C-alpha cells in the first residue's frame, strides 16, 4: 500500500539538491513523451532537464523510475534545457500545503538576477518566514535564483522561484545564502 503521507512519487529525492533520477514525462495537452532528468526535488516541485523540454506545455505527468503511476504536475517556466515544475495537489489548496502561515502585505520590492543586470519592480502581496508571493510584470525574464531588495532591509535577500508566470510568482527565501561582497557589512551587524 502506498504511503499516504508521501505527497508525490519523487519524495525519495526530496531536499537532496544533488540527487537526480531519469524519468519519463508525458504532456497531457499535446501527448508529447520525453525522457528527462529530475532534480532539485522538494515537496512543492522539481526541475526537469532534457534537450526536448521545449516540447512540454503546462499539464504533465512524470513517471519515476520503476513506478506504475504518474506524478501529476504543471510546468511553470522553461529556460534552455530546464523546466521548473510544480506538483499538482487535487485534495489540497496551496495554503494547505504550506508549513507556515502567510500574511497579506503590500511591500514594494525590486527583484533582480544575482548579478543585478535585470531588475523588475513589484509588490510582495503575501509573506511568511520562509516564502512570499510577488506581483510584478515580466518575471519569466529572471533566472531561478534572484535577489529581493526591500525598504527597511539592510541587504538583499536571496530567493528562488517555486512557481511563476508573467505577472506573479511564489518564492522560497534562502536566508542562509550570502549575497556576496558584503563582508564589511557582516562585521557590523548588531553594532549601532
N, C-alpha and C positions, 0 to 999 in steps of 0.2 A: 504494500500500500504506500502511496506517495506521502511524503511529509507535508502536512497541511500548512506548516509554518514556513515552508520554502516558497518565496514569492515567485520564483521562476526556475527553470531547469538549468540555469547557469550559476546558481548560488555557490557551487563549489569553487568558483573563481573569484567570488566577491572580495573586495578590499585587498586584493593582491595585484598591485599595479603592473608587475612584470608578467603575471600569468596570462597565457593566451591559449586558444584552442581553435582548431579548424571546425567550421560549421557550414551547413548548407542553409542558404537564405532564399525564401520564396516571396516574391512580391504578389500580393493578392489582387492588385489592380491590373497589372499588365502580364501576370503569370510568368514573369522572368524568374529563372532559377540560377543562382550564382554560388560559387564556393568563396568563402571569406574566412578571415581570422578574426575572432572576437577577442577583445582585450579591454582593460580598464573597466571591469565589471563592478557595478555597485547594485544596491537594492533598487535603484531607480532606472538604470540604463547601462549602456556599454558603448564601445567603439567597434565598428566593423571596418576591416581593411581588405580591399580587393581591387584589382585593376578594373573589375566590372561593376563597382559600386554605383557608378552613374546610371546603371540600368534600373536602380531601385527608385520607386516613388515614395509613398508615405506608409501605407499599411503593409507590414511584412510579418513573416513567420520565420523564426530562427530554429533550426534543428541542431541541437547539441550532439556531439559525438555519442554514438551508441544509445540514442534516445528515440523512442517511438512517437514522441509528442513534439509539437512546435511551441516555441515561446512567442506569444503574440507581442508585437512591438510596433513602434512608429518611428520613422526616420525624421529627425528634426533639422538636420543640416548635412550637406555633403561638401567636402573640400578635398580636391585631389582624389586620392585613393581611399579616403577615410569618410565614414558616415557616423554622425552622432545619433544614438538611438535611445528612445525612452520605452521602457516596458509598459504594456497596457495592463490595467487592472480593472476588470469588469465589475468586481464586487466592492471596490473601494474608490473613494474620491481622492484627489490629490491631497487634500488636507488630512485625510485619514492616514495616508502613508507617512506623513512627516512625524519625526520623533519629537518635534518641538512645536510650541505654539507660535504662530506668526501674528504680528501686529500690523494693522493697517497704518501706513505712514505716508507722508509726502515729503521726500528728501531729494533735493537736487543732487545729481551725480554726473561725473564725467567718466565714461567707460573708454579705455584705451588699450591697445595692444601693449605688450610688455616693453617694447622699445619706444612707445609714445608717438609713433608715426601716425596712426589712425586714431582719432578721438571722436566720440559721439557724446552728446549731452542728452540726458534723460532724467527720469524720476523714479526713485525707489518707491513702489506702491505697497509692498508688504515686506516685513523683515523679521528675522529671528536671529538667535545667536550664531547659527551655522549657515544661514542662507537668506536670500532675498529674491524678490521679483521686481524687475525693472520694466519701465515703459519707455521706449525710445525708437526712433526710426533708423533703419539700416544696420541692425545688429548682426545680420548674416555676413557683413563685411569684416567682422572681427574674428580672430582665432579663438580656439577653445579656452585658453587662459588669458585673462585680462586683468587690468588694474582699475580699481574703483577709487575715484577721488571725490571725497565729500567734504562739505564745510564742517568745521569743528574737529576733523580728524587730522592729526599731525602728519600722517603718512598715508599713501595709497594702500588699499587692501587688495591682495592677490585673490582672484576668484576664478572659478571655472564654470562654464555653462553646463547645466543639467539638461536644458532644453531651450529652444529659441525659435522665433520666426522673425519676420521683418519688423514687427512693432513691439514685441515683448520677449522676455526671457527669464528663466529661473537660473540662479547662480548659487553655487556652493562656495562659501567663504573659506579661504585657506589661510587662517590666521597664523599658522606656523611657518608660512613661506615668507622669507625676507624679500623686500622689494629691491634690494641691491643698492650699493653706493651710499647708504645712509649710516655708515659705521660711526661717524661722529655723533649723529642724532641718537643712535642706540646707546652710546655712553652717557648721554644727557637725559635719558628717560628718568623721570621722577625728580629731577632737580628743578628747583624754581628760582 
